[in-house]
Amino acid sequence: MKTVKISLNSIDKVKSFVNDLTKFDTDFDLVSGRYVIDAKSIMGIFSLDLSKPIDLNIHDGGNTDEILTVLAPYIVE
């Protein structure tokens, strides 16, 4: 499992983020405080506090590099 911090501070970013994730047959979780939601769920994402960066857990066996390349616009350092 790999964890990265992402920023989803606009509605358009959330929509494109979910569209990018659905290209992969991998499980993704967003963690904000004590809440853990499926990162492929738009409704779930909007239930989180999007004003600050959120942890994205990538449960992947092999193509993490490809996933990180696609998610680069959302990742914050």
Buried (B, 14 or more C-beta within 10 A) or exposed (E): EEEBEBBBEEEEBBEBBBEBBEEBEBBBBBBBEEEEBBBBBEEBBEEBEBEEBBBBBBEBEEBBEEBBEBBEEBEEE
